[in-house]
Structures are given as C-alpha cells and as structure tokens.
C-alpha cells in the first residue's frame, strides 16, 4: 500500500514536504505558533496530494484537434 502512495511523487512534492517539516521544527523551537500552522499546511499538502494543481484546476483545457480548420481564401491585390 505504501508503494502506491509514494509512486507519483515528484521533486516539487518532496520539496513542499521538506519545507513543511523544516518550518514545523523551526517554529516549534522558536515558539512562533503561526509559522507552526503554516508548516503543518505545507506538510499536509504533499502527504494528501492536495493543492491548486492536484485536482487539475490550474490546467489549460485541451483543444479538440478533430475540429476541421476552415480554409482561408486569399485574394491577390494589384
């Protein structure tokens, strides 16, 4: 089961997890609880695979390539 969980990880997902862990540790050391919660969010995003682009909301819709292209008529000017 864990093999399936870690199969689709990319560099940015690992980077978000590392930044979140770093923020949680540093915020806990310094007592900055607001940054602690920000770090928890950064840890939760890669673990749960959530975020803006995880659900495809940021993707550009593909154009249907099967549409016929209208022929363009050119006139020669003299």
C-alpha positions as CSV (number, residue, x, y, z in Angstrom):
1,X,0.0,0.0,0.0
2,X,2.8,2.4,0.8
3,X,4.4,1.7,-2.6
4,X,1.3,3.1,-4.3
5,X,1.4,6.2,-2.0
6,X,4.9,7.1,-3.0
7,X,4.8,6.2,-6.7
8,X,3.6,9.6,-8.0
9,X,5.9,11.8,-6.0
10,X,7.9,14.4,-7.9
11,X,10.6,16.9,-7.0
12,X,8.1,19.7,-6.0
13,X,6.1,17.5,-3.8
14,X,9.2,16.4,-1.9
15,X,10.3,20.0,-1.7
16,X,7.0,21.1,-0.2
17,X,7.3,18.2,2.4
18,X,10.8,19.2,3.3
19,X,9.9,22.9,3.6
20,X,6.9,22.0,5.8
21,X,9.0,19.8,8.1
22,X,11.6,22.5,8.4
23,X,9.0,25.1,9.2
24,X,7.4,22.9,11.8
25,X,10.7,22.2,13.6
26,X,11.9,25.8,13.5
27,X,8.6,27.2,14.6
28,X,8.4,24.8,17.5
29,X,11.9,25.7,18.6
30,X,11.3,29.5,18.5
31,X,7.7,29.3,19.7
32,X,6.2,31.0,16.7
33,X,2.9,29.2,16.5
34,X,1.6,30.9,13.4
35,X,4.5,29.5,11.4
36,X,3.9,26.2,13.1
37,X,0.4,26.0,11.5
38,X,1.8,27.2,8.1
39,X,4.3,24.3,8.3
40,X,1.6,21.9,9.1
41,X,-0.2,23.0,6.0
42,X,3.0,22.6,3.9
43,X,3.3,19.0,5.4
44,X,-0.3,18.1,4.7
45,X,-0.3,19.3,1.1
46,X,2.2,16.7,-0.2
47,X,1.0,13.9,2.1
48,X,-2.6,14.3,1.0
49,X,-1.7,15.4,-2.6
50,X,-3.9,18.5,-2.3
51,X,-3.3,21.9,-3.7
52,X,-4.2,24.0,-6.7
53,X,-2.9,21.8,-9.4
54,X,-3.6,18.4,-7.7
55,X,-7.2,18.3,-9.0
56,X,-6.4,19.8,-12.4
57,X,-8.0,23.2,-11.7
58,X,-4.9,25.0,-13.0
59,X,-4.7,23.1,-16.2
60,X,-5.5,24.6,-19.6
61,X,-8.3,22.8,-21.4
62,X,-7.1,20.9,-24.4
63,X,-8.5,21.9,-27.7
64,X,-10.2,19.3,-29.7
65,X,-7.8,18.5,-32.6
66,X,-10.6,16.8,-34.6
67,X,-12.3,20.1,-35.5
68,X,-12.0,21.0,-39.1
69,X,-10.0,24.1,-39.9
70,X,-11.8,26.4,-42.2
71,X,-10.0,27.0,-45.5
72,X,-8.7,30.6,-45.9
73,X,-9.2,32.2,-49.2
74,X,-6.6,34.8,-50.4
75,X,-7.1,37.5,-53.0
76,X,-4.2,38.9,-54.9
77,X,-4.1,42.7,-54.8
78,X,-2.7,44.6,-57.7
